[in-house]
């Protein structure tokens, strides 16, 4: 399941720098997570790094983008291949 950023975001800029897949970018008003790039850090870390550093805890799982750990790992490998 990809993550999402809620409107509680305070635009502190820390999450974007922590994302190993460059899935986080600034949207019109708050940061946005591209679900096509978000692997919840599967393949990189044990825990989603953006969630770890968020000071306002505004990064829950996106209920509209349900994926298993196997699917997240497959996405991780696909992103690696695409970046080569």
mmCIF file of the N, C-alpha and C atoms, coordinates in Angstrom:
data_MODEL
# 
_entry.id   MODEL 
# 
loop_
_atom_site.group_PDB 
_atom_site.id 
_atom_site.type_symbol 
_atom_site.label_atom_id 
_atom_site.label_alt_id 
_atom_site.label_comp_id 
_atom_site.label_asym_id 
_atom_site.label_entity_id 
_atom_site.label_seq_id 
_atom_site.pdbx_PDB_ins_code 
_atom_site.Cartn_x 
_atom_site.Cartn_y 
_atom_site.Cartn_z 
_atom_site.occupancy 
_atom_site.B_iso_or_equiv 
_atom_site.pdbx_formal_charge 
_atom_site.auth_seq_id 
_atom_site.auth_comp_id 
_atom_site.auth_asym_id 
_atom_site.auth_atom_id 
_atom_site.pdbx_PDB_model_num 
ATOM 1   N N  . UNK A 1 1  ? 0.846  -1.166 0.000   1.00 0.00 ? 1  UNK A N  1 
ATOM 2   C CA . UNK A 1 1  ? 0.000  0.000  0.000   1.00 0.00 ? 1  UNK A CA 1 
ATOM 3   C C  . UNK A 1 1  ? 0.893  1.229  0.000   1.00 0.00 ? 1  UNK A C  1 
ATOM 4   N N  . UNK A 1 2  ? 0.661  2.123  -0.894  1.00 0.00 ? 2  UNK A N  1 
ATOM 5   C CA . UNK A 1 2  ? 1.424  3.362  -0.932  1.00 0.00 ? 2  UNK A CA 1 
ATOM 6   C C  . UNK A 1 2  ? 0.993  4.263  0.222   1.00 0.00 ? 2  UNK A C  1 
ATOM 7   N N  . UNK A 1 3  ? 1.816  5.220  0.518   1.00 0.00 ? 3  UNK A N  1 
ATOM 8   C CA . UNK A 1 3  ? 1.509  6.178  1.560   1.00 0.00 ? 3  UNK A CA 1 
ATOM 9   C C  . UNK A 1 3  ? 0.911  7.431  0.941   1.00 0.00 ? 3  UNK A C  1 
ATOM 10  N N  . UNK A 1 4  ? 0.355  8.281  1.787   1.00 0.00 ? 4  UNK A N  1 
ATOM 11  C CA . UNK A 1 4  ? -0.205 9.555  1.332   1.00 0.00 ? 4  UNK A CA 1 
ATOM 12  C C  . UNK A 1 4  ? 0.084  10.615 2.380   1.00 0.00 ? 4  UNK A C  1 
ATOM 13  N N  . UNK A 1 5  ? 0.033  11.861 1.967   1.00 0.00 ? 5  UNK A N  1 
ATOM 14  C CA . UNK A 1 5  ? 0.240  12.972 2.893   1.00 0.00 ? 5  UNK A CA 1 
ATOM 15  C C  . UNK A 1 5  ? -1.088 13.695 3.044   1.00 0.00 ? 5  UNK A C  1 
ATOM 16  N N  . UNK A 1 6  ? -1.506 13.871 4.285   1.00 0.00 ? 6  UNK A N  1 
ATOM 17  C CA . UNK A 1 6  ? -2.787 14.515 4.550   1.00 0.00 ? 6  UNK A CA 1 
ATOM 18  C C  . UNK A 1 6  ? -2.630 16.031 4.638   1.00 0.00 ? 6  UNK A C  1 
ATOM 19  N N  . UNK A 1 7  ? -3.767 16.718 4.731   1.00 0.00 ? 7  UNK A N  1 
ATOM 20  C CA . UNK A 1 7  ? -3.725 18.175 4.769   1.00 0.00 ? 7  UNK A CA 1 
ATOM 21  C C  . UNK A 1 7  ? -3.225 18.732 6.098   1.00 0.00 ? 7  UNK A C  1 
ATOM 22  N N  . UNK A 1 8  ? -2.839 17.861 7.024   1.00 0.00 ? 8  UNK A N  1 
ATOM 23  C CA . UNK A 1 8  ? -2.184 18.323 8.248   1.00 0.00 ? 8  UNK A CA 1 
ATOM 24  C C  . UNK A 1 8  ? -0.713 18.678 8.001   1.00 0.00 ? 8  UNK A C  1 
ATOM 25  N N  . UNK A 1 9  ? -0.219 18.407 6.799   1.00 0.00 ? 9  UNK A N  1 
ATOM 26  C CA . UNK A 1 9  ? 1.170  18.692 6.433   1.00 0.00 ? 9  UNK A CA 1 
ATOM 27  C C  . UNK A 1 9  ? 1.495  20.160 6.678   1.00 0.00 ? 9  UNK A C  1 
ATOM 28  N N  . UNK A 1 10 ? 2.659  20.405 7.277   1.00 0.00 ? 10 UNK A N  1 
ATOM 29  C CA . UNK A 1 10 ? 3.091  21.783 7.562   1.00 0.00 ? 10 UNK A CA 1 
ATOM 30  C C  . UNK A 1 10 ? 4.215  22.228 6.612   1.00 0.00 ? 10 UNK A C  1 
ATOM 31  N N  . UNK A 1 11 ? 4.459  21.441 5.562   1.00 0.00 ? 11 UNK A N  1 
ATOM 32  C CA . UNK A 1 11 ? 5.483  21.783 4.567   1.00 0.00 ? 11 UNK A CA 1 
ATOM 33  C C  . UNK A 1 11 ? 6.856  22.017 5.195   1.00 0.00 ? 11 UNK A C  1 
ATOM 34  N N  . UNK A 1 12 ? 7.232  21.122 6.077   1.00 0.00 ? 12 UNK A N  1 
ATOM 35  C CA . UNK A 1 12 ? 8.523  21.279 6.759   1.00 0.00 ? 12 UNK A CA 1 
ATOM 36  C C  . UNK A 1 12 ? 9.699  20.814 5.893   1.00 0.00 ? 12 UNK A C  1 
ATOM 37  N N  . UNK A 1 13 ? 9.422  20.145 4.784   1.00 0.00 ? 13 UNK A N  1 
ATOM 38  C CA . UNK A 1 13 ? 10.423 19.739 3.790   1.00 0.00 ? 13 UNK A CA 1 
ATOM 39  C C  . UNK A 1 13 ? 11.269 18.521 4.164   1.00 0.00 ? 13 UNK A C  1 
ATOM 40  N N  . UNK A 1 14 ? 11.078 17.911 5.318   1.00 0.00 ? 14 UNK A N  1 
ATOM 41  C CA . UNK A 1 14 ? 11.958 16.806 5.691   1.00 0.00 ? 14 UNK A CA 1 
ATOM 42  C C  . UNK A 1 14 ? 11.635 15.505 4.960   1.00 0.00 ? 14 UNK A C  1 
ATOM 43  N N  . UNK A 1 15 ? 10.383 15.259 4.644   1.00 0.00 ? 15 UNK A N  1 
ATOM 44  C CA . UNK A 1 15 ? 10.008 13.980 4.027   1.00 0.00 ? 15 UNK A CA 1 
ATOM 45  C C  . UNK A 1 15 ? 10.583 13.821 2.623   1.00 0.00 ? 15 UNK A C  1 
ATOM 46  N N  . UNK A 1 16 ? 10.571 14.871 1.853   1.00 0.00 ? 16 UNK A N  1 
ATOM 47  C CA . UNK A 1 16 ? 11.041 14.792 0.463   1.00 0.00 ? 16 UNK A CA 1 
ATOM 48  C C  . UNK A 1 16 ? 12.489 14.314 0.391   1.00 0.00 ? 16 UNK A C  1 
ATOM 49  N N  . UNK A 1 17 ? 13.321 14.810 1.262   1.00 0.00 ? 17 UNK A N  1 
ATOM 50  C CA . UNK A 1 17 ? 14.733 14.447 1.260   1.00 0.00 ? 17 UNK A CA 1 
ATOM 51  C C  . UNK A 1 17 ? 14.974 13.008 1.696   1.00 0.00 ? 17 UNK A C  1 
ATOM 52  N N  . UNK A 1 18 ? 14.073 12.447 2.486   1.00 0.00 ? 18 UNK A N  1 
ATOM 53  C CA . UNK A 1 18 ? 14.251 11.096 3.018   1.00 0.00 ? 18 UNK A CA 1 
ATOM 54  C C  . UNK A 1 18 ? 13.789 9.998  2.067   1.00 0.00 ? 18 UNK A C  1 
ATOM 55  N N  . UNK A 1 19 ? 13.003 10.334 1.052   1.00 0.00 ? 19 UNK A N  1 
ATOM 56  C CA . UNK A 1 19 ? 12.424 9.319  0.177   1.00 0.00 ? 19 UNK A CA 1 
ATOM 57  C C  . UNK A 1 19 ? 13.465 8.761  -0.794  1.00 0.00 ? 19 UNK A C  1 
ATOM 58  N N  . UNK A 1 20 ? 13.777 7.463  -0.695  1.00 0.00 ? 20 UNK A N  1 
ATOM 59  C CA . UNK A 1 20 ? 14.796 6.881  -1.577  1.00 0.00 ? 20 UNK A CA 1 
ATOM 60  C C  . UNK A 1 20 ? 14.330 6.691  -3.016  1.00 0.00 ? 20 UNK A C  1 
ATOM 61  N N  . UNK A 1 21 ? 13.016 6.789  -3.251  1.00 0.00 ? 21 UNK A N  1 
ATOM 62  C CA . UNK A 1 21 ? 12.473 6.603  -4.600  1.00 0.00 ? 21 UNK A CA 1 
ATOM 63  C C  . UNK A 1 21 ? 12.074 7.904  -5.278  1.00 0.00 ? 21 UNK A C  1 
ATOM 64  N N  . UNK A 1 22 ? 12.336 9.026  -4.633  1.00 0.00 ? 22 UNK A N  1 
ATOM 65  C CA . UNK A 1 22 ? 11.912 10.334 -5.153  1.00 0.00 ? 22 UNK A CA 1 
ATOM 66  C C  . UNK A 1 22 ? 10.417 10.358 -5.450  1.00 0.00 ? 22 UNK A C  1 
ATOM 67  N N  . UNK A 1 23 ? 9.641  9.731  -4.568  1.00 0.00 ? 23 UNK A N  1 
ATOM 68  C CA . UNK A 1 23 ? 8.190  9.668  -4.743  1.00 0.00 ? 23 UNK A CA 1 
ATOM 69  C C  . UNK A 1 23 ? 7.480  10.890 -4.167  1.00 0.00 ? 23 UNK A C  1 
ATOM 70  N N  . UNK A 1 24 ? 8.187  11.691 -3.383  1.00 0.00 ? 24 UNK A N  1 
ATOM 71  C CA . UNK A 1 24 ? 7.570  12.834 -2.721  1.00 0.00 ? 24 UNK A CA 1 
ATOM 72  C C  . UNK A 1 24 ? 7.990  14.119 -3.408  1.00 0.00 ? 24 UNK A C  1 
ATOM 73  N N  . UNK A 1 25 ? 6.992  14.944 -3.706  1.00 0.00 ? 25 UNK A N  1 
ATOM 74  C CA . UNK A 1 25 ? 7.267  16.251 -4.317  1.00 0.00 ? 25 UNK A CA 1 
ATOM 75  C C  . UNK A 1 25 ? 6.245  17.255 -3.804  1.00 0.00 ? 25 UNK A C  1 
ATOM 76  N N  . UNK A 1 26 ? 6.546  18.510 -4.013  1.00 0.00 ? 26 UNK A N  1 
ATOM 77  C CA . UNK A 1 26 ? 5.643  19.565 -3.566  1.00 0.00 ? 26 UNK A CA 1 
ATOM 78  C C  . UNK A 1 26 ? 4.458  19.635 -4.514  1.00 0.00 ? 26 UNK A C  1 
ATOM 79  N N  . UNK A 1 27 ? 3.260  19.602 -3.955  1.00 0.00 ? 27 UNK A N  1 
ATOM 80  C CA . UNK A 1 27 ? 2.041  19.775 -4.732  1.00 0.00 ? 27 UNK A CA 1 
ATOM 81  C C  . UNK A 1 27 ? 1.637  21.236 -4.721  1.00 0.00 ? 27 UNK A C  1 
ATOM 82  N N  . UNK A 1 28 ? 0.407  21.545 -5.117  1.00 0.00 ? 28 UNK A N  1 
ATOM 83  C CA . UNK A 1 28 ? -0.034 22.939 -5.141  1.00 0.00 ? 28 UNK A CA 1 
ATOM 84  C C  . UNK A 1 28 ? 0.007  23.620 -3.775  1.00 0.00 ? 28 UNK A C  1 
ATOM 85  N N  . UNK A 1 29 ? -0.304 22.856 -2.703  1.00 0.00 ? 29 UNK A N  1 
ATOM 86  C CA . UNK A 1 29 ? -0.311 23.450 -1.370  1.00 0.00 ? 29 UNK A CA 1 
ATOM 87  C C  . UNK A 1 29 ? 0.518  22.681 -0.349  1.00 0.00 ? 29 UNK A C  1 
ATOM 88  N N  . UNK A 1 30 ? 0.536  21.361 -0.478  1.00 0.00 ? 30 UNK A N  1 
ATOM 89  C CA . UNK A 1 30 ? 1.284  20.514 0.444   1.00 0.00 ? 30 UNK A CA 1 
ATOM 90  C C  . UNK A 1 30 ? 2.053  19.479 -0.367  1.00 0.00 ? 30 UNK A C  1 
ATOM 91  N N  . UNK A 1 31 ? 2.881  18.720 0.321   1.00 0.00 ? 31 UNK A N  1 
ATOM 92  C CA . UNK A 1 31 ? 3.633  17.662 -0.357  1.00 0.00 ? 31 UNK A CA 1 
ATOM 93  C C  . UNK A 1 31 ? 2.699  16.551 -0.809  1.00 0.00 ? 31 UNK A C  1 
ATOM 94  N N  . UNK A 1 32 ? 3.136  15.834 -1.824  1.00 0.00 ? 32 UNK A N  1 
ATOM 95  C CA . UNK A 1 32 ? 2.349  14.780 -2.452  1.00 0.00 ? 32 UNK A CA 1 
ATOM 96  C C  . UNK A 1 32 ? 3.238  13.555 -2.629  1.00 0.00 ? 32 UNK A C  1 
ATOM 97  N N  . UNK A 1 33 ? 2.673  12.360 -2.441  1.00 0.00 ? 33 UNK A N  1 
ATOM 98  C CA . UNK A 1 33 ? 3.403  11.117 -2.669  1.00 0.00 ? 33 UNK A CA 1 
ATOM 99  C C  . UNK A 1 33 ? 2.857  10.457 -3.920  1.00 0.00 ? 33 UNK A C  1 
ATOM 100 N N  . UNK A 1 34 ? 3.727  10.231 -4.901  1.00 0.00 ? 34 UNK A N  1 
ATOM 101 C CA . UNK A 1 34 ? 3.344  9.544  -6.130  1.00 0.00 ? 34 UNK A CA 1 
ATOM 102 C C  . UNK A 1 34 ? 3.210  8.059  -5.811  1.00 0.00 ? 34 UNK A C  1 
ATOM 103 N N  . UNK A 1 35 ? 1.996  7.504  -5.850  1.00 0.00 ? 35 UNK A N  1 
ATOM 104 C CA . UNK A 1 35 ? 1.821  6.101  -5.482  1.00 0.00 ? 35 UNK A CA 1 
ATOM 105 C C  . UNK A 1 35 ? 2.503  5.133  -6.439  1.00 0.00 ? 35 UNK A C  1 
ATOM 106 N N  . UNK A 1 36 ? 2.815  5.585  -7.639  1.00 0.00 ? 36 UNK A N  1 
ATOM 107 C CA . UNK A 1 36 ? 3.522  4.731  -8.596  1.00 0.00 ? 36 UNK A CA 1 
ATOM 108 C C  . UNK A 1 36 ? 4.995  4.559  -8.237  1.00 0.00 ? 36 UNK A C  1 
ATOM 109 N N  . UNK A 1 37 ? 5.508  5.453  -7.381  1.00 0.00 ? 37 UNK A N  1 
ATOM 110 C CA . UNK A 1 37 ? 6.905  5.374  -6.965  1.00 0.00 ? 37 UNK A CA 1 
ATOM 111 C C  . UNK A 1 37 ? 7.077  4.972  -5.506  1.00 0.00 ? 37 UNK A C  1 
ATOM 112 N N  . UNK A 1 38 ? 6.017  5.061  -4.716  1.00 0.00 ? 38 UNK A N  1 
ATOM 113 C CA . UNK A 1 38 ? 6.114  4.767  -3.286  1.00 0.00 ? 38 UNK A CA 1 
ATOM 114 C C  . UNK A 1 38 ? 6.116  3.264  -3.046  1.00 0.00 ? 38 UNK A C  1 
ATOM 115 N N  . UNK A 1 39 ? 7.161  2.801  -2.392  1.00 0.00 ? 39 UNK A N  1 
ATOM 116 C CA . UNK A 1 39 ? 7.253  1.388  -2.004  1.00 0.00 ? 39 UNK A CA 1 
ATOM 117 C C  . UNK A 1 39 ? 7.226  1.236  -0.485  1.00 0.00 ? 39 UNK A C  1 
ATOM 118 N N  . UNK A 1 40 ? 6.873  2.303  0.223   1.00 0.00 ? 40 UNK A N  1 
ATOM 119 C CA . UNK A 1 40 ? 6.937  2.329  1.692   1.00 0.00 ? 40 UNK A CA 1 
ATOM 120 C C  . UNK A 1 40 ? 8.341  1.975  2.166   1.00 0.00 ? 40 UNK A C  1 
ATOM 121 N N  . UNK A 1 41 ? 9.317  2.272  1.349   1.00 0.00 ? 41 UNK A N  1 
ATOM 122 C CA . UNK A 1 41 ? 10.739 2.015  1.594   1.00 0.00 ? 41 UNK A CA 1 
ATOM 123 C C  . UNK A 1 41 ? 11.097 0.529  1.565   1.00 0.00 ? 41 UNK A C  1 
ATOM 124 N N  . UNK A 1 42 ? 10.167 -0.325 1.131   1.00 0.00 ? 42 UNK A N  1 
ATOM 125 C CA . UNK A 1 42 ? 10.474 -1.741 0.961   1.00 0.00 ? 42 UNK A CA 1 
ATOM 126 C C  . UNK A 1 42 ? 11.624 -1.844 -0.044  1.00 0.00 ? 42 UNK A C  1 
ATOM 127 N N  . UNK A 1 43 ? 12.624 -2.619 0.286   1.00 0.00 ? 43 UNK A N  1 
ATOM 128 C CA . UNK A 1 43 ? 13.804 -2.745 -0.555  1.00 0.00 ? 43 UNK A CA 1 
ATOM 129 C C  . UNK A 1 43 ? 14.929 -1.813 -0.129  1.00 0.00 ? 43 UNK A C  1 
ATOM 130 N N  . UNK A 1 44 ? 14.584 -0.788 0.629   1.00 0.00 ? 44 UNK A N  1 
ATOM 131 C CA . UNK A 1 44 ? 15.578 0.180  1.102   1.00 0.00 ? 44 UNK A CA 1 
ATOM 132 C C  . UNK A 1 44 ? 15.756 0.109  2.622   1.00 0.00 ? 44 UNK A C  1 
ATOM 133 N N  . UNK A 1 45 ? 14.644 0.213  3.337   1.00 0.00 ? 45 UNK A N  1 
ATOM 134 C CA . UNK A 1 45 ? 14.658 0.300  4.801   1.00 0.00 ? 45 UNK A CA 1 
ATOM 135 C C  . UNK A 1 45 ? 13.557 -0.571 5.393   1.00 0.00 ? 45 UNK A C  1 
ATOM 136 N N  . UNK A 1 46 ? 13.634 -0.815 6.698   1.00 0.00 ? 46 UNK A N  1 
ATOM 137 C CA . UNK A 1 46 ? 12.613 -1.599 7.387   1.00 0.00 ? 46 UNK A CA 1 
ATOM 138 C C  . UNK A 1 46 ? 11.332 -0.807 7.630   1.00 0.00 ? 46 UNK A C  1 
ATOM 139 N N  . UNK A 1 47 ? 11.445 0.506  7.704   1.00 0.00 ? 47 UNK A N  1 
ATOM 140 C CA . UNK A 1 47 ? 10.302 1.383  7.972   1.00 0.00 ? 47 UNK A CA 1 
ATOM 141 C C  . UNK A 1 47 ? 10.291 2.519  6.963   1.00 0.00 ? 47 UNK A C  1 
ATOM 142 N N  . UNK A 1 48 ? 9.107  3.035  6.613   1.00 0.00 ? 48 UNK A N  1 
ATOM 143 C CA . UNK A 1 48 ? 9.047  4.203  5.723   1.00 0.00 ? 48 UNK A CA 1 
ATOM 144 C C  . UNK A 1 48 ? 9.757  5.396  6.372   1.00 0.00 ? 48 UNK A C  1 
ATOM 145 N N  . UNK A 1 49 ? 10.736 5.909  5.681   1.00 0.00 ? 49 UNK A N  1 
ATOM 146 C CA . UNK A 1 49 ? 11.548 6.988  6.239   1.00 0.00 ? 49 UNK A CA 1 
ATOM 147 C C  . UNK A 1 49 ? 10.776 8.286  6.393   1.00 0.00 ? 49 UNK A C  1 
ATOM 148 N N  . UNK A 1 50 ? 9.859  8.572  5.493   1.00 0.00 ? 50 UNK A N  1 
ATOM 149 C CA . UNK A 1 50 ? 9.076  9.805  5.603   1.00 0.00 ? 50 UNK A CA 1 
ATOM 150 C C  . UNK A 1 50 ? 8.220  9.800  6.863   1.00 0.00 ? 50 UNK A C  1 
ATOM 151 N N  . UNK A 1 51 ? 7.661  8.647  7.192   1.00 0.00 ? 51 UNK A N  1 
ATOM 152 C CA . UNK A 1 51 ? 6.850  8.519  8.404   1.00 0.00 ? 51 UNK A CA 1 
ATOM 153 C C  . UNK A 1 51 ? 7.727  8.735  9.632   1.00 0.00 ? 51 UNK A C  1 
ATOM 154 N N  . UNK A 1 52 ? 8.944  8.213  9.597   1.00 0.00 ? 52 UNK A N  1 
ATOM 155 C CA . UNK A 1 52 ? 9.860  8.331  10.732  1.00 0.00 ? 52 UNK A CA 1 
ATOM 156 C C  . UNK A 1 52 ? 10.227 9.779  11.045  1.00 0.00 ? 52 UNK A C  1 
ATOM 157 N N  . UNK A 1 53 ? 10.360 10.613 10.009  1.00 0.00 ? 53 UNK A N  1 
ATOM 158 C CA . UNK A 1 53 ? 10.825 11.989 10.227  1.00 0.00 ? 53 UNK A CA 1 
ATOM 159 C C  . UNK A 1 53 ? 9.705  13.020 10.302  1.00 0.00 ? 53 UNK A C  1 
ATOM 160 N N  . UNK A 1 54 ? 8.492  12.650 9.960   1.00 0.00 ? 54 UNK A N  1 
ATOM 161 C CA . UNK A 1 54 ? 7.381  13.618 9.944   1.00 0.00 ? 54 UNK A CA 1 
ATOM 162 C C  . UNK A 1 54 ? 7.053  14.100 11.358  1.00 0.00 ? 54 UNK A C  1 
ATOM 163 N N  . UNK A 1 55 ? 7.170  15.405 11.598  1.00 0.00 ? 55 UNK A N  1 
ATOM 164 C CA . UNK A 1 55 ? 6.917  15.918 12.947  1.00 0.00 ? 55 UNK A CA 1 
ATOM 165 C C  . UNK A 1 55 ? 5.439  16.018 13.320  1.00 0.00 ? 55 UNK A C  1 
ATOM 166 N N  . UNK A 1 56 ? 4.541  15.943 12.332  1.00 0.00 ? 56 UNK A N  1 
ATOM 167 C CA . UNK A 1 56 ? 3.112  16.076 12.632  1.00 0.00 ? 56 UNK A CA 1 
ATOM 168 C C  . UNK A 1 56 ? 2.324  14.796 12.341  1.00 0.00 ? 56 UNK A C  1 
ATOM 169 N N  . UNK A 1 57 ? 3.027  13.740 12.002  1.00 0.00 ? 57 UNK A N  1 
ATOM 170 C CA . UNK A 1 57 ? 2.403  12.430 11.763  1.00 0.00 ? 57 UNK A CA 1 
ATOM 171 C C  . UNK A 1 57 ? 1.244  12.512 10.777  1.00 0.00 ? 57 UNK A C  1 
ATOM 172 N N  . UNK A 1 58 ? 1.523  13.049 9.603   1.00 0.00 ? 58 UNK A N  1 
ATOM 173 C CA . UNK A 1 58 ? 0.480  13.230 8.585   1.00 0.00 ? 58 UNK A CA 1 
ATOM 174 C C  . UNK A 1 58 ? 0.678  12.317 7.372   1.00 0.00 ? 58 UNK A C  1 
ATOM 175 N N  . UNK A 1 59 ? 1.359  11.175 7.557   1.00 0.00 ? 59 UNK A N  1 
ATOM 176 C CA . UNK A 1 59 ? 1.639  10.284 6.425   1.00 0.00 ? 59 UNK A CA 1 
ATOM 177 C C  . UNK A 1 59 ? 1.113  8.874  6.734   1.00 0.00 ? 59 UNK A C  1 
ATOM 178 N N  . UNK A 1 60 ? -0.187 8.666  6.521   1.00 0.00 ? 60 UNK A N  1 
ATOM 179 C CA . UNK A 1 60 ? -0.755 7.332  6.713   1.00 0.00 ? 60 UNK A CA 1 
ATOM 180 C C  . UNK A 1 60 ? -0.687 6.509  5.425   1.00 0.00 ? 60 UNK A C  1 
ATOM 181 N N  . UNK A 1 61 ? -1.118 5.269  5.517   1.00 0.00 ? 61 UNK A N  1 
ATOM 182 C CA . UNK A 1 61 ? -1.237 4.428  4.325   1.00 0.00 ? 61 UNK A CA 1 
ATOM 183 C C  . UNK A 1 61 ? -2.424 4.926  3.504   1.00 0.00 ? 61 UNK A C  1 
ATOM 184 N N  . UNK A 1 62 ? -2.288 4.852  2.210   1.00 0.00 ? 62 UNK A N  1 
ATOM 185 C CA . UNK A 1 62 ? -3.333 5.310  1.305   1.00 0.00 ? 62 UNK A CA 1 
ATOM 186 C C  . UNK A 1 62 ? -4.336 4.176  1.080   1.00 0.00 ? 62 UNK A C  1 
ATOM 187 N N  . UNK A 1 63 ? -5.554 4.282  1.607   1.00 0.00 ? 63 UNK A N  1 
ATOM 188 C CA . UNK A 1 63 ? -6.522 3.196  1.481   1.00 0.00 ? 63 UNK A CA 1 
ATOM 189 C C  . UNK A 1 63 ? -6.991 2.961  0.042   1.00 0.00 ? 63 UNK A C  1 
ATOM 190 N N  . UNK A 1 64 ? -6.718 3.899  -0.838  1.00 0.00 ? 64 UNK A N  1 
ATOM 191 C CA . UNK A 1 64 ? -7.114 3.749  -2.240  1.00 0.00 ? 64 UNK A CA 1 
ATOM 192 C C  . UNK A 1 64 ? -6.017 3.115  -3.087  1.00 0.00 ? 64 UNK A C  1 
ATOM 193 N N  . UNK A 1 65 ? -4.886 2.777  -2.465  1.00 0.00 ? 65 UNK A N  1 
ATOM 194 C CA . UNK A 1 65 ? -3.759 2.204  -3.192  1.00 0.00 ? 65 UNK A CA 1 
ATOM 195 C C  . UNK A 1 65 ? -3.227 1.009  -2.407  1.00 0.00 ? 65 UNK A C  1 
ATOM 196 N N  . UNK A 1 66 ? -3.981 -0.076 -2.398  1.00 0.00 ? 66 UNK A N  1 
ATOM 197 C CA . UNK A 1 66 ? -3.652 -1.251 -1.601  1.00 0.00 ? 66 UNK A CA 1 
ATOM 198 C C  . UNK A 1 66 ? -2.666 -2.148 -2.346  1.00 0.00 ? 66 UNK A C  1 
ATOM 199 N N  . UNK A 1 67 ? -1.544 -2.450 -1.679  1.00 0.00 ? 67 UNK A N  1 
ATOM 200 C CA . UNK A 1 67 ? -0.516 -3.327 -2.240  1.00 0.00 ? 67 UNK A CA 1 
ATOM 201 C C  . UNK A 1 67 ? 0.046  -4.212 -1.131  1.00 0.00 ? 67 UNK A C  1 
ATOM 202 N N  . UNK A 1 68 ? 0.398  -5.431 -1.485  1.00 0.00 ? 68 UNK A N  1 
ATOM 203 C CA . UNK A 1 68 ? 1.045  -6.338 -0.534  1.00 0.00 ? 68 UNK A CA 1 
ATOM 204 C C  . UNK A 1 68 ? 2.535  -6.012 -0.472  1.00 0.00 ? 68 UNK A C  1 
ATOM 205 N N  . UNK A 1 69 ? 3.224  -6.580 0.503   1.00 0.00 ? 69 UNK A N  1 
ATOM 206 C CA . UNK A 1 69 ? 4.680  -6.403 0.575   1.00 0.00 ? 69 UNK A CA 1 
ATOM 207 C C  . UNK A 1 69 ? 5.356  -6.954 -0.673  1.00 0.00 ? 69 UNK A C  1 
ATOM 208 N N  . UNK A 1 70 ? 4.856  -8.075 -1.204  1.00 0.00 ? 70 UNK A N  1 
ATOM 209 C CA . UNK A 1 70 ? 5.423  -8.632 -2.438  1.00 0.00 ? 70 UNK A CA 1 
ATOM 210 C C  . UNK A 1 70 ? 5.255  -7.676 -3.607  1.00 0.00 ? 70 UNK A C  1 
ATOM 211 N N  . UNK A 1 71 ? 4.095  -7.024 -3.699  1.00 0.00 ? 71 UNK A N  1 
ATOM 212 C CA . UNK A 1 71 ? 3.874  -6.053 -4.767  1.00 0.00 ? 71 UNK A CA 1 
ATOM 213 C C  . UNK A 1 71 ? 4.773  -4.830 -4.600  1.00 0.00 ? 71 UNK A C  1 
ATOM 214 N N  . UNK A 1 72 ? 4.975  -4.398 -3.354  1.00 0.00 ? 72 UNK A N  1 
ATOM 215 C CA . UNK A 1 72 ? 5.865  -3.265 -3.097  1.00 0.00 ? 72 UNK A CA 1 
ATOM 216 C C  . UNK A 1 72 ? 7.301  -3.620 -3.469  1.00 0.00 ? 72 UNK A C  1 
ATOM 217 N N  . UNK A 1 73 ? 7.727  -4.836 -3.167  1.00 0.00 ? 73 UNK A N  1 
ATOM 218 C CA . UNK A 1 73 ? 9.075  -5.274 -3.527  1.00 0.00 ? 73 UNK A CA 1 
ATOM 219 C C  . UNK A 1 73 ? 9.225  -5.366 -5.042  1.00 0.00 ? 73 UNK A C  1 
ATOM 220 N N  . UNK A 1 74 ? 8.204  -5.844 -5.714  1.00 0.00 ? 74 UNK A N  1 
ATOM 221 C CA . UNK A 1 74 ? 8.238  -5.898 -7.185  1.00 0.00 ? 74 UNK A CA 1 
ATOM 222 C C  . UNK A 1 74 ? 8.338  -4.493 -7.776  1.00 0.00 ? 74 UNK A C  1 
ATOM 223 N N  . UNK A 1 75 ? 7.593  -3.541 -7.192  1.00 0.00 ? 75 UNK A N  1 
ATOM 224 C CA . UNK A 1 75 ? 7.670  -2.146 -7.648  1.00 0.00 ? 75 UNK A CA 1 
ATOM 225 C C  . UNK A 1 75 ? 9.079  -1.595 -7.420  1.00 0.00 ? 75 UNK A C  1 
ATOM 226 N N  . UNK A 1 76 ? 9.683  -1.939 -6.277  1.00 0.00 ? 76 UNK A N  1 
ATOM 227 C CA . UNK A 1 76 ? 11.049 -1.512 -5.972  1.00 0.00 ? 76 UNK A CA 1 
ATOM 228 C C  . UNK A 1 76 ? 12.008 -1.993 -7.066  1.00 0.00 ? 76 UNK A C  1 
ATOM 229 N N  . UNK A 1 77 ? 11.915 -3.282 -7.442  1.00 0.00 ? 77 UNK A N  1 
ATOM 230 C CA . UNK A 1 77 ? 12.794 -3.815 -8.482  1.00 0.00 ? 77 UNK A CA 1 
ATOM 231 C C  . UNK A 1 77 ? 12.527 -3.162 -9.832  1.00 0.00 ? 77 UNK A C  1 
ATOM 232 N N  . UNK A 1 78 ? 11.282 -2.878 -10.132 1.00 0.00 ? 78 UNK A N  1 
ATOM 233 C CA . UNK A 1 78 ? 10.943 -2.211 -11.390 1.00 0.00 ? 78 UNK A CA 1 
ATOM 234 C C  . UNK A 1 78 ? 11.533 -0.799 -11.416 1.00 0.00 ? 78 UNK A C  1 
ATOM 235 N N  . UNK A 1 79 ? 11.436 -0.086 -10.315 1.00 0.00 ? 79 UNK A N  1 
ATOM 236 C CA . UNK A 1 79 ? 12.007 1.262  -10.247 1.00 0.00 ? 79 UNK A CA 1 
ATOM 237 C C  . UNK A 1 79 ? 13.524 1.216  -10.393 1.00 0.00 ? 79 UNK A C  1 
ATOM 238 N N  . UNK A 1 80 ? 14.166 0.203  -9.802  1.00 0.00 ? 80 UNK A N  1 
ATOM 239 C CA . UNK A 1 80 ? 15.621 0.056  -9.953  1.00 0.00 ? 80 UNK A CA 1 
ATOM 240 C C  . UNK A 1 80 ? 15.992 -0.142 -11.416 1.00 0.00 ? 80 UNK A C  1 
ATOM 241 N N  . UNK A 1 81 ? 15.267 -1.005 -12.095 1.00 0.00 ? 81 UNK A N  1 
ATOM 242 C CA . UNK A 1 81 ? 15.540 -1.302 -13.505 1.00 0.00 ? 81 UNK A CA 1 
ATOM 243 C C  . UNK A 1 81 ? 15.300 -0.076 -14.373 1.00 0.00 ? 81 UNK A C  1 
ATOM 244 N N  . UNK A 1 82 ? 14.224 0.670  -14.086 1.00 0.00 ? 82 UNK A N  1 
ATOM 245 C CA . UNK A 1 82 ? 13.899 1.865  -14.866 1.00 0.00 ? 82 UNK A CA 1 
ATOM 246 C C  . UNK A 1 82 ? 14.960 2.952  -14.719 1.00 0.00 ? 82 UNK A C  1 
ATOM 247 N N  . UNK A 1 83 ? 15.633 2.986  -13.569 1.00 0.00 ? 83 UNK A N  1 
ATOM 248 C CA . UNK A 1 83 ? 16.638 4.027  -13.303 1.00 0.00 ? 83 UNK A CA 1 
ATOM 249 C C  . UNK A 1 83 ? 18.030 3.680  -13.802 1.00 0.00 ? 83 UNK A C  1 
ATOM 250 N N  . UNK A 1 84 ? 18.198 2.503  -14.367 1.00 0.00 ? 84 UNK A N  1 
ATOM 251 C CA . UNK A 1 84 ? 19.531 2.112  -14.855 1.00 0.00 ? 84 UNK A CA 1 
ATOM 252 C C  . UNK A 1 84 ? 19.795 2.666  -16.224 1.00 0.00 ? 84 UNK A C  1 
# 
